[in-house]
Amino acid sequence: MSVKEKADFYLSNLSEPYLQNAITYLQFLHKQSEDAKYAHNTPLDAFDYHLAMMVEDDDCNDRFSFDEVLQELGLTYEDLQD
């Protein structure tokens, strides 16, 4: 079975939420492969996979804007320029 056939098999058998996660990750990999600043070609290791699993298991839906975080920390955009 070719790599593309394996990918087709797994993608066709994923539920919608897992498929969305897979697409998001594939977009990340695609951008990484095209972006010169990420062209170091470091392979993923067990730590990377562990982090990805933690994100998938995180059921927290809290979202904060960058402005909210700055306000909470008492910082401004000017503070970040230093």
QUIHU-V317682 format. One record per residue. RES is the residue in three letters. PHI is phi in degrees with one decimal (999 if undefined). OMEGA is omega in degrees with one decimal (* if undefined). D_FIRST is the distance of its C-alpha to the first C-alpha in whole Angstrom. Layout:
<<RES;PHI;OMEGA;D_FIRST> <RES;PHI;OMEGA;D_FIRST>>
//
This chain:
<<MET;999;-179.2;0> <SER;-75.0;179.4;4> <VAL;-61.2;-179.8;7> <LYS;-66.7;177.4;8> <GLU;-66.2;176.8;6> <LYS;-63.1;179.4;7> <ALA;-62.0;178.1;10> <ASP;-59.6;-179.8;11> <PHE;-60.4;-176.8;10> <TYR;-67.2;-179.6;12> <LEU;-65.5;-178.6;15> <SER;-73.6;-178.7;15> <ASN;-107.9;178.6;16> <LEU;-90.6;173.3;19> <SER;-72.2;-175.5;22> <GLU;-55.7;-179.9;24> <PRO;-63.5;178.7;26> <TYR;-69.0;177.6;23> <LEU;-65.1;177.7;21> <GLN;-63.6;176.5;24> <ASN;-61.7;179.9;24> <ALA;-63.4;179.7;20> <ILE;-64.7;178.5;22> <THR;-60.4;179.8;25> <TYR;-67.4;177.5;23> <LEU;-64.0;176.4;20> <GLN;-62.4;177.5;24> <PHE;-59.9;-179.5;25> <LEU;-62.7;179.3;22> <HIS;-63.2;179.0;23> <LYS;-63.2;-179.8;27> <GLN;-60.7;-177.8;26> <SER;-72.3;-178.4;24> <GLU;-95.1;-173.6;27> <ASP;-86.6;-175.4;30> <ALA;-60.0;-177.6;32> <LYS;-72.7;176.7;34> <TYR;-109.8;-173.3;30> <ALA;-81.9;-178.8;29> <HIS;-76.6;175.4;29> <ASN;54.7;175.7;26> <THR;-75.8;-179.3;26> <PRO;-68.5;176.5;23> <LEU;-69.4;178.3;23> <ASP;-120.0;-176.9;25> <ALA;-59.6;178.8;26> <PHE;-62.9;178.4;29> <ASP;-60.0;179.9;27> <TYR;-66.2;177.9;24> <HIS;-63.8;178.1;28> <LEU;-61.6;179.2;29> <ALA;-62.3;178.4;27> <MET;-65.3;179.0;27> <MET;-63.3;178.9;30> <VAL;-64.8;179.0;30> <GLU;-62.9;-178.3;28> <ASP;-81.9;-177.6;31> <ASP;-74.1;-179.6;34> <ASP;-101.3;178.0;35> <CYS;-76.5;-179.1;38> <ASN;-105.0;178.6;39> <ASP;-67.8;177.9;42> <ARG;-130.9;-179.7;41> <PHE;-130.4;175.6;44> <SER;-76.8;178.7;45> <PHE;-61.3;178.5;45> <ASP;-62.4;178.3;49> <GLU;-63.6;179.8;49> <VAL;-66.6;177.9;48> <LEU;-59.5;-179.8;51> <GLN;-62.6;179.6;53> <GLU;-61.1;-179.9;53> <LEU;-86.3;-179.3;53> <GLY;72.6;-179.2;56> <LEU;-111.3;173.5;54> <THR;-124.1;176.7;54> <TYR;-61.2;178.8;52> <GLU;-63.6;178.7;55> <ASP;-62.3;-177.8;55> <LEU;-77.7;-178.3;51> <GLN;-77.8;-177.7;52> <ASP;-72.9;*;54>>
//
